[in-house]
């Protein structure tokens, strides 16, 4: 884990979906195409679920991002679109 945080990026039909943890201000943010759609404070370790929506070709898709703590300092992060998990790449 980077000192400043980390970013998980996935794509859905050309749309970029990101889950960003900022360790400086202690927040977890869900971004769709660079626009913030949900954010939550993460001062204490815990399970966080962020919800958003994505419009693609006139259809609305439900986006759910989860951060689940594993052990003391590690988390499992996932992003789902309409219940299907996206392949994510971790960046700094």
C-alpha positions as a Python dict, from the first residue, in 0.01 Angstrom:
ca = {
    (1, 'X'): (0, 0, 0),
    (2, 'X'): (135, 342, -91),
    (3, 'X'): (175, 598, 185),
    (4, 'X'): (-64, 844, 18),
    (5, 'X'): (-321, 579, -79),
    (6, 'X'): (-406, 370, -380),
    (7, 'X'): (-633, 359, -682),
    (8, 'X'): (-811, 64, -841),
    (9, 'X'): (-921, 113, -1203),
    (10, 'X'): (-1158, -92, -1417),
    (11, 'X'): (-1342, -33, -1744),
    (12, 'X'): (-1696, -108, -1855),
    (13, 'X'): (-1779, -58, -2225),
    (14, 'X'): (-1530, 227, -2256),
    (15, 'X'): (-1621, 393, -1924),
    (16, 'X'): (-1349, 424, -1660),
    (17, 'X'): (-1454, 331, -1306),
    (18, 'X'): (-1213, 402, -1018),
    (19, 'X'): (-1203, 333, -646),
    (20, 'X'): (-960, 576, -479),
    (21, 'X'): (-836, 559, -119),
    (22, 'X'): (-674, 882, 1),
    (23, 'X'): (-473, 824, 319),
    (24, 'X'): (-405, 1196, 374),
    (25, 'X'): (-771, 1296, 417),
    (26, 'X'): (-894, 943, 506),
    (27, 'X'): (-1156, 903, 233),
    (28, 'X'): (-1268, 636, -10),
    (29, 'X'): (-1411, 771, -337),
    (30, 'X'): (-1592, 612, -633),
    (31, 'X'): (-1530, 787, -966),
    (32, 'X'): (-1704, 716, -1297),
    (33, 'X'): (-1542, 877, -1602),
    (34, 'X'): (-1350, 1110, -1370),
    (35, 'X'): (-1662, 1236, -1189),
    (36, 'X'): (-1708, 1166, -819),
    (37, 'X'): (-2033, 975, -761),
    (38, 'X'): (-1985, 859, -400),
    (39, 'X'): (-1744, 914, -114),
    (40, 'X'): (-1712, 812, 248),
    (41, 'X'): (-1478, 882, 535),
    (42, 'X'): (-1257, 590, 636),
    (43, 'X'): (-1100, 714, 959),
    (44, 'X'): (-1136, 371, 1120),
    (45, 'X'): (-1094, 34, 950),
    (46, 'X'): (-1425, -116, 845),
    (47, 'X'): (-1635, -243, 559),
    (48, 'X'): (-1732, 35, 317),
    (49, 'X'): (-1979, 10, 30),
    (50, 'X'): (-2018, 291, -223),
    (51, 'X'): (-2304, 300, -475),
    (52, 'X'): (-2334, 483, -804),
    (53, 'X'): (-2494, 462, -1146),
    (54, 'X'): (-2357, 458, -1498),
    (55, 'X'): (-2555, 551, -1809),
    (56, 'X'): (-2450, 361, -2121),
    (57, 'X'): (-2644, 364, -2449),
    (58, 'X'): (-2957, 489, -2275),
    (59, 'X'): (-2950, 217, -2009),
    (60, 'X'): (-2873, 277, -1643),
    (61, 'X'): (-2628, 36, -1477),
    (62, 'X'): (-2581, -2, -1101),
    (63, 'X'): (-2219, 34, -982),
    (64, 'X'): (-2121, -100, -638),
    (65, 'X'): (-1769, -61, -497),
    (66, 'X'): (-1665, -243, -180),
    (67, 'X'): (-1365, -223, 47),
    (68, 'X'): (-1349, -509, 296),
    (69, 'X'): (-1075, -523, 562),
    (70, 'X'): (-852, -831, 567),
    (71, 'X'): (-614, -865, 859),
    (72, 'X'): (-489, -536, 1005),
    (73, 'X'): (-361, -323, 716),
    (74, 'X'): (-491, -496, 402),
    (75, 'X'): (-824, -470, 225),
    (76, 'X'): (-998, -648, -59),
    (77, 'X'): (-1143, -398, -306),
    (78, 'X'): (-1402, -481, -570),
    (79, 'X'): (-1618, -295, -820),
    (80, 'X'): (-1930, -452, -968),
    (81, 'X'): (-2151, -332, -1253),
    (82, 'X'): (-2498, -490, -1249),
    (83, 'X'): (-2365, -760, -1015),
    (84, 'X'): (-2071, -860, -1236),
    (85, 'X'): (-1725, -798, -1091),
    (86, 'X'): (-1481, -593, -1301),
    (87, 'X'): (-1116, -682, -1349),
    (88, 'X'): (-923, -412, -1166),
    (89, 'X'): (-569, -285, -1200),
    (90, 'X'): (-397, -121, -904),
    (91, 'X'): (-214, 207, -964),
    (92, 'X'): (-49, 465, -741),
}
